[in-house]
Amino acid sequence: MSGALSLEGRVILVAGAAGGLGSAATVACAQAGATVVLLGRKVAPLNRVYDAARAVGPEPVLYPLDLEGASPDDFDELGQRIEADLGRLDGLLHCAAEFKGLTPLQH
């Protein structure tokens, strides 16, 4: 794929890749040619998104991690693995969220 909307050759990390927004973003990035790093808590849902992304683009990379319980060392390891395996990170989509209901805007 070439053109202004191409992500060919780019490496994009999607946090919350197994959720609704994250899975759609992952597949869209893969379709545009990006290698996508799928970050999320649960391996089974990540595997489903992996399969969908792989069907339309370059081989994705799975990285199971619970952001809520992650330590600075966990994030350092993530960065080191991305550097070692892919050489760089070109973009980050943060789609990880936990929505428990409506709350006032200031919260």
Buried (B, 14 or more C-beta within 10 A) or exposed (E): EEEEEEBEEBBBBBBBBBBEBBBBBBBBBBBBBBBBBBBBBEEEBBBEBBEBBBEBBBEBBBBEBEBEEEEEEEEEBBEEEBEEEBEEBEEEBEBBEEEEEEEEEEE
